[in-house]
Structures are given as C-alpha cells and as structure tokens.
C-alpha cells in the first residue's frame, strides 16, 4: 500500500518491449485506450527513488517473452487486441 500517493498517467507505445521509469513505490491502477493511445494509470509515491520497469505488449497470436511476467490488462485498439505484461523481478 502507498502512504502518500499521486496518480500519474503513462502513455504506452504499441511495441513488444518497453522500459518505463516509475517510482519504486507504485501500484498499477488500470490500462485503457484514451484518444487512440494505450495509457496506464499508476498510483505512485513521487518521492521514492525511480526504477526501470519493463512492460511487454503482446498481440493475440504472438509468442510471449521468456521470463517471469505478471499479466496486467488486455485492451483493444482499432481491430487489434493487445495483452500487457510487466516483467517480474
């Protein structure tokens, strides 16, 4: 749980692998399509140190990356379906 939190929005690129700098103390709230862009809303503790977090956006029928992943959300953008995963440490 986050003691002092602010909700930040992070636009996601439709790319297989991407790295996003997030405060170490964070909780992903939701991912949706907003105005044609996949966006992620995250409750963060802005004063906590930053860390690089790896996300994968995998289309239906694509191979999943190896490693330990946490499923976050599935979204539809135009006629495509994307599944978002976070790399677990």
Secondary structure, DSSP 8 states (H G I E B T S, - for coil): --SS-EEEEEEE-SSSEEEEEEESSEEEEEEEEETTEEEEEEEE-TTS-EEEEEEEEEETTS---SS-EEEEEEEEETTEEEEEEEE--
